[in-house]
């Protein structure tokens, strides 16, 4: 069932759920990333959520569930019918075409060359700091460093006049097109950073969503503005919507909803520099402030 050529995180993924702790200690199951992961469901919470086990009952009915790229249930099979499940997985994988488009906006010339160069020089002068990603731990939003999931360094822009100029440019170039395309008025912007994905450390960010914690739930749209083009790799991909990759020209932006699963592929040559803000509105700003109580140590609180 767990064929590494079939399950590679690009074509498809395998998640196994077991309620038997000895499966792990006896090494009957083994996670292999990319592609194959196991969940030790000792309290049966996952099994009950998916109907394999009923609360208060010892009865357990294992089965195979096949999801498509949009996480819709495409099929459900008893274990003896694993071959049928695999055949469906293969058919679903073949449906994905490289020309498929994700629901994103591509907007050229948001920043001019001089602005891009200034941002790159700012990063090079200060040197970046290892940046983590947000995760929910014990009800708190905390920053986590995991180089297997993300490898990127960031510099925070502290020149407030420069920040206002960048915000004005984003507001001028992106706010109107977002309103036309998505009927959303992006009145607020979060985060002024220059990010760098460096080939020397295989800079990347594996598939994730940008709004899955209480501290990030206010985010509505993510923006990627590339600042240079002298690198290989480092493209955006939206796995739920096919294998196409996206790479804006220097100064150009890709805009997408924060709920979309997306990844930054590894940089294989050079450095990729980017400006990476999040956009939201006044209502979401109130949500952001209300959720300060859920921020962990080291995550800055927000005040309107």
Buried (B, 14 or more C-beta within 10 A) or exposed (E): EEEEEBBBBBBBBBEBBBBBEEBBEEEEBEEEEEBBBBBBBEEBEBBBEBEBBEEEEEEEEEEBBBBBBEEEEBBEBEEEBEEBBBEBBEEBBEEBEEEEEBEBBBBEEBBEEEBBBBBBEBBBEEEBEEBBBBBBEEEBBBBEEEEEBBBBBBBBBEEEEBBEEBBEBBBEBBBEBBEEEBEBEBBBBBBBBBBBBBBEBEBBBBBBBBBBBBBBBBBBBBBBBBBBBEBEBBBBBBBBBBBBBBBBEBBBBBBBBBBBBBBBBBBEEBBBBBBBBBBBBEEBBEBBBEBBEBBBEEBEEBEE
